[in-house]
Amino acid sequence: MDKLETLKEIMAARRSRYPKDYTGTHISEGELSEILASTENIPNHKKTRPWRFRVFKDEEKMQLARELADLYKKNAGPEQFLEKKYQAMITKPEQSAAIITIVVNFSGLVPEWEEVAATAMAVQNMYLTCTAMDLGCYWSSPKLTEQLGDFLNLEDNQRCIGLFYIGQVN
Ligand SMILES: Cc1cc2nc3c(=O)[nH]c(=O)nc-3n(C[C@H](O)[C@H](O)[C@H](O)COP(=O)(O)O)c2cc1C
């Protein structure tokens, strides 16, 4: 198959696949390395390389889940709190093999949108790489990610813009 046909096939097959459809099987370090390596060659103005990705798996992944669930509880307050939503914040990471936090590092050298755009291009590469490896994945962007600064030890010029869930699918 020529290069264009291969590219078209992978782009056409790309889909968001959600944790409820993941099998719960682990993915290898090699697979995670491939996914991260796909974020190396991204167009980025003034070569600021603004994307920051951190992989959470095993116990760290569940710490992230508990942090999100706690943030939800705190933000919702007793009036709006829904146990089902709280549990989903734990269950989704449990069902996933790994979660990659998507963070933008704003350099101040170019407009912020350009650095968000470059980071999103890196996420697209992760989507396509997962597709090529028959892994499920999706970009989740709950508003709560804005409050992950302390948990992720982010600097003032960094912002978490989502979570990239990954899991094996049938
Ligand atoms: C920036 C961005 C944020 C997203 N945030 C969410 C989200 O919070 N929850 C969700 O279910 N899907 C989210 N998605 C995935 C979209 O819902 C999904 O791409 C869309 O439904 C189209 O489906 P497809 O990816 O299978 O083509 C996000 C996608 C992008 C690009």
The ligand as an SDF file (V2000), in Angstrom:
LIG
                    3D

 31 33  0  0  0  0  0  0  0  0999 V2000
  -10.5370   19.5570   22.1850 C   0  0  0  0  0  0  0  0  0  0  0  0
  -11.4400   18.3650   22.3450 C   0  0  0  0  0  0  0  0  0  0  0  0
  -12.0750   18.1500   23.5380 C   0  0  0  0  0  0  0  0  0  0  0  0
  -12.9110   17.0420   23.7190 C   0  0  0  0  0  0  0  0  0  0  0  0
  -13.5130   16.8570   24.9200 N   0  0  0  0  0  0  0  0  0  0  0  0
  -14.3640   15.8150   25.0850 C   0  0  0  0  0  0  0  0  0  0  0  0
  -15.0160   15.6070   26.3240 C   0  0  0  0  0  0  0  0  0  0  0  0
  -14.8150   16.3320   27.3020 O   0  0  0  0  0  0  0  0  0  0  0  0
  -15.8700   14.5710   26.4300 N   0  0  0  0  0  0  0  0  0  0  0  0
  -16.1120   13.7290   25.3600 C   0  0  0  0  0  0  0  0  0  0  0  0
  -16.9140   12.8000   25.5170 O   0  0  0  0  0  0  0  0  0  0  0  0
  -15.4730   13.8810   24.1890 N   0  0  0  0  0  0  0  0  0  0  0  0
  -14.6030   14.8980   24.0300 C   0  0  0  0  0  0  0  0  0  0  0  0
  -13.9330   15.0500   22.8400 N   0  0  0  0  0  0  0  0  0  0  0  0
  -14.1070   14.0500   21.7740 C   0  0  0  0  0  0  0  0  0  0  0  0
  -15.2240   14.4550   20.8610 C   0  0  0  0  0  0  0  0  0  0  0  0
  -16.4480   14.3140   21.5390 O   0  0  0  0  0  0  0  0  0  0  0  0
  -15.1780   13.5770   19.6050 C   0  0  0  0  0  0  0  0  0  0  0  0
  -13.9860   13.8460   18.9110 O   0  0  0  0  0  0  0  0  0  0  0  0
  -16.3940   13.8290   18.7300 C   0  0  0  0  0  0  0  0  0  0  0  0
  -17.5540   13.2900   19.2960 O   0  0  0  0  0  0  0  0  0  0  0  0
  -16.2280   13.2080   17.3470 C   0  0  0  0  0  0  0  0  0  0  0  0
  -16.0260   11.8100   17.4630 O   0  0  0  0  0  0  0  0  0  0  0  0
  -14.7540   11.1180   16.8240 P   0  0  0  0  0  0  0  0  0  0  0  0
  -13.5420   11.6120   17.5710 O   0  0  0  0  0  0  0  0  0  0  0  0
  -14.9860    9.6510   17.0130 O   0  0  0  0  0  0  0  0  0  0  0  0
  -14.6790   11.5140   15.3880 O   0  0  0  0  0  0  0  0  0  0  0  0
  -13.0990   16.1350   22.6450 C   0  0  0  0  0  0  0  0  0  0  0  0
  -12.4540   16.3680   21.4180 C   0  0  0  0  0  0  0  0  0  0  0  0
  -11.6300   17.4620   21.2620 C   0  0  0  0  0  0  0  0  0  0  0  0
  -10.9260   17.6850   19.9430 C   0  0  0  0  0  0  0  0  0  0  0  0
  1  2  1  0
  2  3  1  0
  2 30  2  0
  3  4  2  0
  4  5  1  0
  4 28  1  0
  5  6  2  0
  6  7  1  0
  6 13  1  0
  7  8  2  0
  7  9  1  0
  9 10  1  0
 10 11  2  0
 10 12  1  0
 12 13  2  0
 13 14  1  0
 14 15  1  0
 14 28  1  0
 15 16  1  0
 16 17  1  0
 16 18  1  0
 18 19  1  0
 18 20  1  0
 20 21  1  0
 20 22  1  0
 22 23  1  0
 23 24  1  0
 24 25  2  0
 24 26  1  0
 24 27  1  0
 28 29  2  0
 29 30  1  0
 30 31  1  0
M  END
$$$$
